[in-house]
C-alpha cells in the first residue's frame, strides 16, 4: 500500500472528523444524517491515520508531494 495522501490532506480530514464527532456528541446531528456523517467520519479518520485513500488510487490522484 503506497501512501497517496499529503500532510495537509490528512490534517483537513482529521479536522472534518473532529467537527462531525463534536456535532454528534452535542446532539446537533440526528437520524440518518448522523449515521451517514458518522460513517464518513470513520472513513476520514482511517484514511488519515493510514495516509492512503482507495478512491485516490482508483482515480490516479495523489496529494502527497513527490520526493526530490
Number of C-alpha atoms within 10 A of each C-alpha: 9 9 14 21 20 16 14 12 16 22 14 13 21 20 14 16 22 14 13 20 18 13 16 16 10 9 10 10 17 11 7 9 10 17 13 10 18 18 13 16 21 15 15 19 20 16 20 22 13 14 18 20 20 12 9 13 14 8 8 9 13 16 14 16 10 7 4 3
